[in-house]
Amino acid sequence: MISSAYAQTAAGGPGAGGTEMLLQFAPMVLILVVFYFLMIRPQQKRAKEHRALLAAVRRGDTVVTNAGIIGKVAKVQEGEILLEVAEGVRIRILKSTVAEVRTKGQPVADDEKSA
């Protein structure tokens, strides 16, 4: 009985194993492709748009931060923004915390700012 078990060969011959393996991996590949187009690609597109938004922020713009603070950009530095949230009240925020630009304003002239 044991000797007959060793003597049996796989069904389908030596060439059929590759096709069966390919058919087993096909659903996994399909799931990865769908996952890429539904999850990864849109996220990369949003990240690219957010980087472009941050690069375009300039003085005079009205912005909203991730924390919900609304203010006018007084000064843009590398990596951070000086945000005027009320008359004479300015806070420093990280540039990456800007969620959206509400209105694109004209840059405030330096002589208006000192007056």
NORPE-V714658 format. One record per residue. N is the residue number from 0. PSI is psi in whole degrees, 0 to 359 (NA if undefined). Layout:
n/psi
N/PSI
N/PSI
This chain:
n/psi
0/316
1/322
2/327
3/333
4/323
5/334
6/345
7/148
8/164
9/144
10/142
11/346
12/181
13/333
14/339
15/339
16/322
17/320
18/319
19/321
20/320
21/318
22/331
23/326
24/347
25/314
26/324
27/318
28/319
29/318
30/318
31/320
32/315
33/317
34/318
35/311
36/334
37/336
38/304
39/312
40/314
41/325
42/319
43/324
44/317
45/321
46/321
47/318
48/321
49/321
50/320
51/322
52/316
53/324
54/334
55/356
56/132
57/171
58/137
59/347
60/145
61/124
62/160
63/131
64/172
65/335
66/353
67/9
68/129
69/132
70/173
71/136
72/121
73/325
74/138
75/121
76/173
77/113
78/345
79/165
80/140
81/115
82/127
83/112
84/340
85/173
86/111
87/2
88/116
89/142
90/151
91/131
92/158
93/142
94/327
95/348
96/0
97/123
98/320
99/158
100/115
101/304
102/140
103/115
104/166
105/141
106/139
107/130
108/149
109/326
110/331
111/325
112/321
113/340
114/NA
